[in-house]
Amino acid sequence: MSDMKKAVVVGGSNGIGLAIAENLIRRGWRVIVLDRCEGDCAMLPEGGWSYVPFDLLEFDGDVLAPLAADPDVGLLMVTAGVGRVADFEYFHTAEIERTLTVDTVSTLKLFRVFYDRIRGGEPFYAGVMGSIAGWMSSPSAALYAAAKAGVVRFVESVNIELEAAGVENRILDVSPASFKGSRFYGAENDLAQLSGLAEDIVTRLLARETRFIPQYEETFRAVLERYHDDPHGYGLHSYRYKHESGRLDNQKRVVIGYLSGTFDLFHVGHLNLLRRAKRQCDYLIVGVHDSGKWKGKETFIPLDERKAIVGACRYVDRVVDACVEDSDAWDIYHYDRLFVGSDYQGTERFRRYEAYFADKGVKIVYFPYTQGTSSTQIRNLIVKRTKEG
Ligand SMILES: NC(=O)c1ccc[n+]([C@@H]2O[C@H](COP(=O)([O-])OP(=O)(O)OC[C@H]3O[C@@H](n4cnc5c(N)ncnc54)[C@H](OP(=O)(O)O)[C@@H]3O)[C@@H](O)[C@H]2O)c1
């Protein structure tokens, strides 16, 4: 073990994670920021941090394992999170899945990967952003409240397990109400605005406290008491407050993607195509063609089997029978993005599609089709082997 203390901040490219990273660097920690992109990491003191790409929607334990095994890493703070204030009917099932995956499922998995360190004999500091919404009902933020309640209850429960095991380490649940200076509600990062909160959080993290609700004594002790005394009355009041204060973001906020193909002799190029498409949308619908022909030849694999293979791919949310024209599929699925191989760009068919979609807000995304073995190569190999007997 070296003298350099390392901290992992998941979600540290923006908002309170960025401010916590800054605070830790000033205290002499070297911070490893894990996030979807580098965000505003350039605001951090030079030389005190490094960045590792990490997407909680594509949980990759192989990125985390070396960090969890590194004896110099002595702190894990999870600040990555998503959510919005909207009535439940405005959430597509894809957004429900995304929110619970980021805020709850992947967050718990992170703690599991680091749990041997947390449960070990050495000091290890661990914390996560919950939310006051996780401590009571939050009408018009029902999904977010459910996601954060999962985090809050997890921390509360597992801390008892740690105590019972005679371990000193704890996980800190930070459960604030709305705060400013982050990108959560669409504003810019403002470290000056967040530095006080970050200081309070890090101080409690290093003291291995278990719960921090900012302004608890001044405000939230009474709020929580009111809620516990009369949850129904409190819920109605909270609902009215959100509706009257204009805080609602009542719109459907999901990008639906569509692509179609034959997917005969499924290969890595198909997989790459589906993965790239899913990165650019929230919900991917794949139409499988029942052409019976594949570039002038019969398909090798029957339609039902091709659909089953495509449907088993984790990037695909729904498999359907493809319409002959992708523009006809839009009439049924109202997708926002149409993904297609770049070799189709400029063809008569796609010029027609571009004209058709011009007033429908649909973006046609062209990308290179295959990397790796192609269907043609596989097909040629099968034909060759068949001839050879
Ligand atoms: N802001 C508030 O008023 C408030 C109140 C109570 C609790 N909280 C909680 O505090 C935490 C931090 O909030 P904040 O206000 O600092 O928000 P923020 O500025 O939006 O920062 C959140 C960070 O999480 C990252 N993130 C989102 N999805 C991710 C994913 N799939 N994989 C990896 N990283 C991902 C974001 O990256 P991208 O920007 O690339 O998406 C961003 O860097 C959240 O858990 C939030 O629920 C916030």
PDBQT file of the ligand as one rigid body, heavy atoms in Angstrom, charges set to zero:
ROOT
HETATM    1  N1  LIG A 401     -30.122  17.900  -7.477  1.00  0.00    +0.000 N 
HETATM    2  C1  LIG A 401     -30.985  17.699  -6.503  1.00  0.00    +0.000 C 
HETATM    3  O1  LIG A 401     -31.776  18.582  -6.178  1.00  0.00    +0.000 OA
HETATM    4  C2  LIG A 401     -30.996  16.387  -5.757  1.00  0.00    +0.000 A 
HETATM    5  C3  LIG A 401     -31.770  16.245  -4.611  1.00  0.00    +0.000 A 
HETATM    6  C4  LIG A 401     -31.757  15.046  -3.912  1.00  0.00    +0.000 A 
HETATM    7  C5  LIG A 401     -30.977  13.995  -4.358  1.00  0.00    +0.000 A 
HETATM    8  N2  LIG A 401     -30.242  14.165  -5.472  1.00  0.00    +0.000 N 
HETATM    9  C6  LIG A 401     -29.433  13.019  -5.937  1.00  0.00    +0.000 C 
HETATM   10  O2  LIG A 401     -28.070  13.403  -5.941  1.00  0.00    +0.000 OA
HETATM   11  C7  LIG A 401     -27.369  12.691  -6.974  1.00  0.00    +0.000 C 
HETATM   12  C8  LIG A 401     -26.545  13.668  -7.771  1.00  0.00    +0.000 C 
HETATM   13  O3  LIG A 401     -27.392  14.659  -8.282  1.00  0.00    +0.000 OA
HETATM   14  P1  LIG A 401     -26.836  15.969  -8.993  1.00  0.00    +0.000 P 
HETATM   15  O4  LIG A 401     -27.837  17.010  -8.704  1.00  0.00    +0.000 OA
HETATM   16  O5  LIG A 401     -25.428  16.176  -8.657  1.00  0.00    +0.000 OA
HETATM   17  O6  LIG A 401     -27.034  15.520 -10.525  1.00  0.00    +0.000 OA
HETATM   18  P2  LIG A 401     -26.164  15.734 -11.846  1.00  0.00    +0.000 P 
HETATM   19  O7  LIG A 401     -25.512  17.067 -11.864  1.00  0.00    +0.000 OA
HETATM   20  O8  LIG A 401     -27.091  15.396 -12.958  1.00  0.00    +0.000 OA
HETATM   21  O9  LIG A 401     -25.036  14.598 -11.726  1.00  0.00    +0.000 OA
HETATM   22  C9  LIG A 401     -25.370  13.254 -11.843  1.00  0.00    +0.000 C 
HETATM   23  C10 LIG A 401     -24.262  12.526 -12.545  1.00  0.00    +0.000 C 
HETATM   24  O10 LIG A 401     -24.660  11.148 -12.703  1.00  0.00    +0.000 OA
HETATM   25  C11 LIG A 401     -24.304  10.750 -14.020  1.00  0.00    +0.000 C 
HETATM   26  N3  LIG A 401     -25.083   9.640 -14.536  1.00  0.00    +0.000 N 
HETATM   27  C12 LIG A 401     -26.392   9.627 -14.911  1.00  0.00    +0.000 A 
HETATM   28  N4  LIG A 401     -26.694   8.437 -15.471  1.00  0.00    +0.000 NA
HETATM   29  C13 LIG A 401     -25.559   7.698 -15.422  1.00  0.00    +0.000 A 
HETATM   30  C14 LIG A 401     -25.221   6.390 -15.854  1.00  0.00    +0.000 A 
HETATM   31  N5  LIG A 401     -26.107   5.617 -16.494  1.00  0.00    +0.000 N 
HETATM   32  N6  LIG A 401     -23.979   5.938 -15.665  1.00  0.00    +0.000 NA
HETATM   33  C15 LIG A 401     -23.036   6.716 -15.073  1.00  0.00    +0.000 A 
HETATM   34  N7  LIG A 401     -23.283   7.971 -14.654  1.00  0.00    +0.000 NA
HETATM   35  C16 LIG A 401     -24.534   8.451 -14.834  1.00  0.00    +0.000 A 
HETATM   36  C17 LIG A 401     -24.593  12.001 -14.835  1.00  0.00    +0.000 C 
HETATM   37  O11 LIG A 401     -23.990  11.881 -16.113  1.00  0.00    +0.000 OA
HETATM   38  P3  LIG A 401     -24.738  12.571 -17.395  1.00  0.00    +0.000 P 
HETATM   39  O12 LIG A 401     -24.779  14.029 -17.114  1.00  0.00    +0.000 OA
HETATM   40  O13 LIG A 401     -23.866  12.176 -18.526  1.00  0.00    +0.000 OA
HETATM   41  O14 LIG A 401     -26.104  11.982 -17.443  1.00  0.00    +0.000 OA
HETATM   42  C18 LIG A 401     -23.980  13.064 -13.956  1.00  0.00    +0.000 C 
HETATM   43  O15 LIG A 401     -22.596  13.174 -14.197  1.00  0.00    +0.000 OA
HETATM   44  C19 LIG A 401     -28.436  11.932  -7.753  1.00  0.00    +0.000 C 
HETATM   45  O16 LIG A 401     -28.463  10.607  -7.312  1.00  0.00    +0.000 OA
HETATM   46  C20 LIG A 401     -29.721  12.613  -7.366  1.00  0.00    +0.000 C 
HETATM   47  O17 LIG A 401     -30.824  11.749  -7.430  1.00  0.00    +0.000 OA
HETATM   48  C21 LIG A 401     -30.217  15.301  -6.184  1.00  0.00    +0.000 A 
ENDROOT
TORSDOF 0
